[in-house]
C-alpha cells in the first residue's frame, strides 16, 4: 500500500469542477481546501501507480500543479501486522 499527500494548486474559478473530478476518484480524498489550494490524499498499490495517479490529477482542467508533500509505503504483510496490533 502506498499513501501520498499532495498539495494541489488550481485556478479558483475551476475549483468546484476539480473537486467534483477528485470526488469521482475512489482512491483520492480532499482533506483541506482554500481558494486555489487543495490538500489531497491518494492511495495506490505501489509507487508507479501513485505516480500515474498524481499525473491524472495534474491533467484535470484548471489544475496548475500537484506536488507530493509526504508519502508512506508498506507491504501488505506490514499493513496487516500493524492492523492486528491495534
Secondary structure, DSSP 4 states (H G I P E B T S, - for coil): -EEEEEEEEE-GGGHHHHHHHHHT-TTEEEEEEETTEEEEEEEESSHHHHHHHHHHHHTSTTEEEEEEEEEEE--HHHHHHHHHH-
